[in-house]
Amino acid sequence: MIKSVFALLEAFDNSNLSLNNLYFFGGTVRDRLLGVEINDFDVLYTGEKSLDETIEMIKATTGMKPVLRKDEFRFVKFAGKLRNAYTYVVDFQISETVESFLLKRDFTINALAVPFANSLSFFASPDKRSVVDVTSGMMDISRRMLRVCYDDAFKDDPLRILRAAFYATQYDLTIHPQTMRLLTKHGSYLTKVKKERLVNEFISLFNRNCIGFLNAICELGLDLVLFGRKLDLEKVKLARAVYLNLKEKYAGSKRKRTLIKASVLYTVELHETSLMKDVFSNSQMRAVRRLLRSITS
């Protein structure tokens, strides 16, 4: 961990972006505090350079390449290898100030930042004195509480409702009572999200923790909003058994991973709902049925 952070710091130091204006934030800080493995880095820049200038600087000095860009959010995702041969994925964002940026984040556990200047000591041994915390996110992490940063968080981006379900189960968090009230109140806003964006977010979160996420969706009553009906809880239990069986049977088979997770959706009959019916092709569905037969024959 320290070696990879040091290499990233060195690369950015050579980019003419002042380290005083660079911060690790979001999932990178959250996961270090929770003791979870960090797979990529979230980096914030608060300087005056434009997104175009910043991209060119980072490309020239780090060798990483932009793979996704969203100008409306002043955001770019970089990927590539540095000199130490680590493969990096960096979500890079620009904001006027770190405080204003953190206040508009989704949840307080994601509204934490660590200046690059303090990062080596933080990643070696997390110290709250190194953390910029304007929403009491550190306190929420210590009590394992999921709380929105502001009351309109779900209205501003309804997909945060799905992320609430994911974070609650992924990190074993309790949803704050006020956040639960807001989630219930604004749950219907999910129907206003474009179908493609909604499906992509659902599948992305589902793939990271398929059974836990599906259970959380049911517990929060979001199945009715998403699929137009309540899911059969007995079939959800069956889906868990199917998943564990297939996962054990085909352990180590990368080719089967997608089909195993698709089998969960098939078992709870989500492939028949208007939201999910176009996600998998007929050939994939046939492959799923063959996979399911392999554990019943």
C-alpha positions as CSV (number, residue, x, y, z in Angstrom):
1,M,0.0,0.0,0.0
2,I,2.7,2.5,1.0
3,K,4.8,1.8,-2.0
4,S,1.8,2.4,-4.4
5,V,0.8,5.6,-2.6
6,F,4.4,6.8,-2.7
7,A,4.7,6.1,-6.4
8,L,1.5,8.0,-7.1
9,L,2.6,11.0,-5.0
10,E,5.9,11.1,-6.9
11,A,4.1,10.9,-10.2
12,F,1.8,13.8,-9.4
13,D,4.7,15.8,-7.9
14,N,6.3,15.7,-11.3
15,S,3.2,17.0,-13.0
16,N,3.5,20.7,-12.0
17,L,0.3,20.3,-9.9
18,S,1.0,21.6,-6.5
19,L,0.8,18.9,-3.8
20,N,-0.8,21.5,-1.6
21,N,-3.8,21.5,-3.9
22,L,-4.1,17.7,-4.1
23,Y,-6.1,15.4,-1.9
24,F,-7.1,11.8,-1.6
25,F,-10.8,11.6,-0.9
26,G,-14.0,9.5,-1.0
27,G,-13.7,5.7,-1.1
28,T,-9.9,5.9,-0.8
29,V,-10.0,7.5,2.6
30,R,-13.2,5.6,3.7
31,D,-11.7,2.2,2.9
32,R,-8.4,2.9,4.7
33,L,-10.4,3.9,7.8
34,L,-12.5,0.8,7.6
35,G,-9.5,-1.4,6.9
36,V,-10.8,-2.5,3.5
37,E,-8.5,-3.2,0.6
38,I,-8.1,-0.1,-1.7
39,N,-8.4,-1.0,-5.4
40,D,-8.2,2.5,-6.9
41,F,-7.7,6.1,-5.9
42,D,-9.9,9.1,-5.7
43,V,-7.9,12.4,-6.2
44,L,-9.2,16.0,-5.9
45,Y,-7.4,19.0,-7.3
46,T,-8.4,22.5,-6.0
47,G,-6.0,24.6,-8.2
48,E,-6.8,27.0,-11.0
49,K,-5.8,24.9,-14.0
50,S,-8.5,23.8,-16.4
51,L,-9.5,20.2,-16.9
52,D,-7.8,20.1,-20.3
53,E,-4.5,21.4,-18.8
54,T,-4.7,19.0,-16.0
55,I,-5.3,16.0,-18.2
56,E,-2.3,16.9,-20.4
57,M,0.0,17.3,-17.4
58,I,-1.0,14.0,-15.9
59,K,-0.6,12.2,-19.2
60,A,2.8,13.6,-19.8
61,T,4.3,12.9,-16.4
62,T,2.6,9.7,-15.2
63,G,2.0,7.7,-18.4
64,M,-1.6,7.2,-17.3
65,K,-4.3,7.7,-19.9
66,P,-7.8,9.2,-19.6
67,V,-10.4,6.5,-20.2
68,L,-13.5,8.4,-19.2
69,R,-14.3,12.1,-19.0
70,K,-17.3,14.0,-17.7
71,D,-16.9,17.8,-18.3
72,E,-20.1,18.7,-16.4
73,F,-18.5,17.3,-13.2
74,R,-14.9,18.3,-14.0
75,F,-14.1,14.6,-13.7
76,V,-11.7,12.3,-15.6
77,K,-10.8,8.6,-14.9
78,F,-7.2,7.7,-15.6
79,A,-5.7,4.2,-15.9
80,G,-2.2,2.9,-16.5
81,K,1.0,1.7,-15.0
82,L,3.6,3.8,-13.2
83,R,7.3,3.1,-13.0
84,N,6.8,0.6,-10.2
85,A,4.7,-1.5,-12.5
86,Y,1.6,-1.1,-10.3
87,T,-1.6,-0.7,-12.4
88,Y,-3.5,2.3,-11.2
89,V,-7.0,3.5,-11.7
90,V,-7.5,7.1,-10.6
91,D,-10.8,9.0,-10.4
92,F,-9.7,12.6,-10.7
93,Q,-11.9,15.6,-10.0
94,I,-11.4,19.4,-9.9
95,S,-13.2,21.8,-7.4
96,E,-12.7,25.3,-6.2
97,T,-12.2,24.3,-2.6
98,V,-12.1,21.0,-0.8
99,E,-14.7,22.1,1.7
100,S,-17.4,23.0,-0.9
101,F,-16.7,19.8,-2.7
102,L,-17.1,17.6,0.3
103,L,-20.3,19.2,1.4
104,K,-22.0,18.1,-1.9
105,R,-20.9,14.5,-1.7
106,D,-23.5,11.7,-1.3
107,F,-22.8,10.3,2.2
108,T,-20.7,11.5,5.1
109,I,-18.5,8.4,5.0
110,N,-17.5,9.5,1.4
111,A,-17.0,13.1,2.4
112,L,-13.5,12.8,3.8
113,A,-10.2,14.0,2.3
114,V,-6.6,13.7,3.2
115,P,-4.0,16.2,1.8
116,F,-1.3,14.6,-0.3
117,A,1.2,16.2,2.1
118,N,-0.1,14.1,5.0
119,S,-1.0,11.0,3.0
120,L,2.0,8.7,3.6
121,S,1.6,8.9,7.4
122,F,-2.2,8.5,7.0
123,F,-2.0,5.3,4.9
124,A,0.6,3.9,7.2
125,S,-1.4,4.6,10.3
126,P,-4.7,6.5,10.0
127,D,-4.8,9.6,12.1
128,K,-8.0,11.7,12.3
129,R,-5.9,14.8,12.5
130,S,-4.9,14.3,8.9
131,V,-8.4,14.2,7.7
132,V,-10.5,17.1,6.3
133,D,-14.0,16.3,7.7
134,V,-16.7,18.9,7.3
135,T,-19.7,16.6,7.7
136,S,-18.7,14.5,10.8
137,G,-18.0,11.5,8.5
138,M,-15.3,10.3,10.9
139,M,-17.9,9.9,13.7
140,D,-20.2,8.1,11.3
141,I,-17.5,5.7,10.4
142,S,-16.7,5.0,14.0
143,R,-20.3,4.2,14.8
144,R,-20.8,2.5,11.4
145,M,-23.6,4.9,10.3
146,L,-24.7,5.7,6.8
147,R,-25.9,9.3,6.6
148,V,-26.5,11.7,3.6
149,C,-24.5,14.9,3.5
150,Y,-27.5,17.0,2.9
151,D,-31.3,16.5,2.7
152,D,-31.6,16.9,-1.1
153,A,-28.9,14.3,-1.8
154,F,-31.3,11.7,-3.2
155,K,-33.3,14.3,-5.2
156,D,-30.1,15.6,-6.8
157,D,-29.1,12.1,-7.9
158,P,-31.6,9.3,-7.3
159,L,-29.0,6.6,-8.0
160,R,-27.6,7.4,-4.5
161,I,-30.6,5.5,-3.3
162,L,-29.2,2.3,-4.8
163,R,-25.8,3.2,-3.4
164,A,-27.3,3.5,0.0
165,A,-28.5,-0.1,-0.2
166,F,-25.1,-1.2,-1.4
167,Y,-23.0,0.6,1.2
168,A,-25.3,-0.5,4.0
169,T,-24.8,-4.2,3.2
170,Q,-21.2,-4.0,1.8
171,Y,-19.9,-2.3,5.0
172,D,-22.4,-3.5,7.5
173,L,-23.7,0.0,8.2
174,T,-26.9,1.2,9.9
175,I,-28.8,3.7,7.8
176,H,-29.4,6.9,9.9
177,P,-33.1,7.5,10.7
178,Q,-33.3,10.8,8.9
179,T,-31.5,9.3,5.9
180,M,-34.0,6.4,6.0
181,R,-36.9,8.8,6.0
182,L,-35.4,10.7,3.0
183,L,-34.8,7.4,1.2
184,T,-38.4,6.4,1.7
185,K,-39.7,9.8,0.7
186,H,-37.6,10.1,-2.4
187,G,-37.5,6.5,-3.5
188,S,-39.9,7.1,-6.4
189,Y,-37.3,9.5,-8.0
190,L,-35.6,6.3,-9.3
191,T,-38.4,6.1,-11.9
192,K,-37.2,9.4,-13.3
193,V,-33.7,8.1,-14.1
194,K,-33.1,7.1,-17.7
195,K,-33.4,3.3,-18.0
196,E,-29.9,2.8,-19.4
197,R,-28.3,4.7,-16.5
198,L,-30.5,2.9,-13.9
199,V,-29.7,-0.5,-15.3
200,N,-25.9,0.2,-15.5
201,E,-25.8,1.4,-11.9
202,F,-27.9,-1.6,-10.7
203,I,-25.7,-4.1,-12.5
204,S,-22.5,-2.4,-11.3
205,L,-23.5,-2.6,-7.7
206,F,-25.1,-6.1,-8.0
207,N,-21.9,-7.5,-9.5
208,R,-19.9,-6.3,-6.5
209,N,-22.1,-8.0,-3.9
210,C,-25.0,-9.7,-5.6
211,I,-26.8,-11.4,-2.7
212,G,-26.2,-8.7,-0.1
213,F,-27.3,-6.0,-2.5
214,L,-30.4,-7.9,-3.6
215,N,-31.4,-8.5,0.1
216,A,-30.9,-4.8,0.9
217,I,-33.1,-3.8,-2.1
218,C,-35.9,-6.0,-0.7
219,E,-35.5,-4.8,2.9
220,L,-35.7,-1.2,1.8
221,G,-38.8,-1.8,-0.3
222,L,-37.0,-0.7,-3.5
223,D,-37.9,-3.8,-5.4
224,L,-41.4,-2.4,-5.9
225,V,-40.0,0.8,-7.3
226,L,-37.5,-0.8,-9.5
227,F,-39.4,-3.9,-10.8
228,G,-43.0,-3.0,-10.3
229,R,-43.5,-5.8,-7.9
230,K,-42.3,-7.2,-4.6
231,L,-39.7,-10.0,-5.0
232,D,-40.6,-13.4,-3.6
233,L,-38.4,-13.7,-0.5
234,E,-38.3,-17.5,-0.8
235,K,-36.9,-17.2,-4.3
236,V,-34.3,-14.7,-3.0
237,K,-33.3,-17.3,-0.4
238,L,-33.1,-19.9,-3.2
239,A,-31.0,-17.5,-5.3
240,R,-28.5,-17.3,-2.4
241,A,-28.2,-21.1,-2.3
242,V,-27.8,-21.2,-6.1
243,Y,-25.1,-18.6,-6.0
244,L,-23.1,-20.3,-3.3
245,N,-23.5,-23.7,-5.0
246,L,-22.3,-22.4,-8.4
247,K,-19.6,-20.4,-6.9
248,E,-18.1,-23.4,-5.2
249,K,-18.7,-25.7,-8.2
250,Y,-17.0,-23.4,-10.6
251,A,-14.4,-21.8,-8.3
252,G,-11.6,-20.3,-10.3
253,S,-13.5,-20.1,-13.6
254,K,-13.4,-16.5,-14.7
255,R,-15.6,-17.3,-17.7
256,K,-18.4,-18.4,-15.4
257,R,-18.5,-15.4,-13.1
258,T,-21.0,-13.3,-15.1
259,L,-23.2,-16.3,-15.8
260,I,-23.2,-17.3,-12.1
261,K,-24.5,-13.8,-11.1
262,A,-26.9,-13.8,-14.0
263,S,-28.3,-17.1,-12.5
264,V,-29.2,-15.1,-9.4
265,L,-31.3,-12.6,-11.4
266,Y,-32.8,-15.5,-13.3
267,T,-33.8,-17.4,-10.1
268,V,-35.7,-14.4,-8.7
269,E,-37.2,-13.9,-12.2
270,L,-35.8,-10.4,-12.7
271,H,-35.0,-11.2,-16.4
272,E,-38.8,-11.0,-16.9
273,T,-39.2,-7.5,-15.6
274,S,-39.3,-4.4,-17.9
275,L,-36.2,-3.0,-16.3
276,M,-34.0,-6.1,-16.7
277,K,-35.4,-8.0,-19.7
278,D,-33.0,-6.6,-22.2
279,V,-29.9,-7.0,-20.1
280,F,-29.0,-10.5,-21.2
281,S,-29.2,-12.0,-24.7
282,N,-31.1,-15.2,-25.6
283,S,-27.8,-17.0,-25.8
284,Q,-26.8,-15.9,-22.4
285,M,-30.1,-17.0,-20.9
286,R,-29.7,-20.4,-22.5
287,A,-26.2,-20.6,-21.0
288,V,-27.7,-19.6,-17.6
289,R,-30.3,-22.4,-17.8
290,R,-27.6,-24.9,-18.7
291,L,-25.6,-23.7,-15.7
292,L,-28.6,-24.2,-13.4
293,R,-29.2,-27.7,-14.7
294,S,-25.6,-28.5,-13.8
295,I,-26.4,-28.3,-10.1
296,T,-29.8,-30.1,-10.3
297,S,-28.8,-33.0,-12.5
